[in-house]
Amino acid sequence: MTGLYIHIPFCKSRCIYCGFYSTTMGEMKDAYVDALCQEMKMRKSDDEIATIYLGGGTPSQLSPTQLQYIYNIINKVYHVSDDAEITMECNPDDITPEYAQLIRELPINRVSMGAQTFNDETLRFLRRRHTSQQVKEAVSLLRNAGINNISIDLMFGFPNETLEEWQNDIREALNLNVEHISAYSLMYEEGTPLLRMMQQEEGKEDCKLHIIKEETSLAMYEELINRLTAAGFTHYEISNFGKIRSRHNSSYWQRLPYIGIGAAAHSYDQISRWWNVADVKKYIQLVNQGILPTDERELLDLETQYNDMVTTALRTCEGISLTLVKDLFGMEYHEYLLKNAEKSIARHLLEITGDHIHLTREGLFISDDIMSDLIHV
């Protein structure tokens, strides 16, 4: 089973924190969609496609005609399983009754929306296009159209944010009764307007933007876990909570192969990974010349494959299968994993349940440190 990821890099405007590849050159949408469809033909596979994910950027910036064209080519080129999970990322303010109905008819059966926060002042600061009310309206419109698997993204740790403000965001998210919530601590990514803004404020006597303290961020994460699990969500990955899990994202953590289509899209076949050029114009030019737009390819040696498993599987509630480590990498890696896990097990940060080694509740808060101890060097 294979996943299919399609990158739609177009945004109406850029959020100040975003480090993903995107562009506001909307005039190139038609040429880009043509190139996407051509690349799909060039990367034809006989594998059954179990999940499809239209990510971005902002896929909901595409027109109904463009979306229909992409979906028609997917069905012509690939064998999509009857029960495939098909996800589309949407911006809340793009969802109208007509657009919601279009999504359902494609058929998209899962929608992921970036709510980020329900504080309108913070949304304006982040340069988000939508309001908190539009998130609520979008969920209602999608429900009315028959979309029964909705995910929203939240962020915490904004400059000056208080625990009380975060608690309100969680409460508002739960009131929407969605099936899935992803929540991430704000990252100050290199090259983003947010990082430049914070650097300019740093050291000023009248500094108005303050990075929240680490203990506040940890308290926010703990509040998130407590509130969402109490509401019936399964905390199945460090940043993800679901009444229905994301099958596509889960395939990444389970090291299943996936095909990435579009500018800056990544692909993986378990023994290698490759990524496309992160430039819309160059991407279109290469595909139109009949050249695969791969920027670089990396062959994965045994050590890298093992380290990939540590940094993906350990993020999940199930953790790492000890039997799988032994079968894939041999006794040397199996023993290495157990030996290097001893310290974290003794501190109750890791535990072994049956065949799996996984993070404890305490381990979730310092997962990066634990993973670095288990990585083979």
Secondary structure, 3 states (H helix, E strand, C coil): CEEEEEEECECCCCCCCCCCCCECCHHHHHHHHHHHHHHHHHCCCCCEEEEEEEEECCHHHCCHHHHHHHHHHHHHHCEEEEEEEEEEEECHHHCCHHHHHHHHHCCCCEEEEEEECCCHHHHHHCCCCCCHHHHHHHHHHHHHCCCCCEEEEEEECCCCCCHHHHHHHHHHHHHCCCCEEEEEECCCCCCCHHHHHHHHHCCCCCCCCCCCCHHHHHHHHHHHHHHHHHCCCEEEECCEEECCCCHHHHHHHCCCCEEEECCCCEEECCCEEEEECCCHHHHHHHHHCCCCCEEEEEECCHHHHHHHHHHHHCCECCCEEHHHHHHHHCHHHHHHHHHHHHHHHHCCCEEEECCEEEECHHHHCCHHHHHHHHCCC
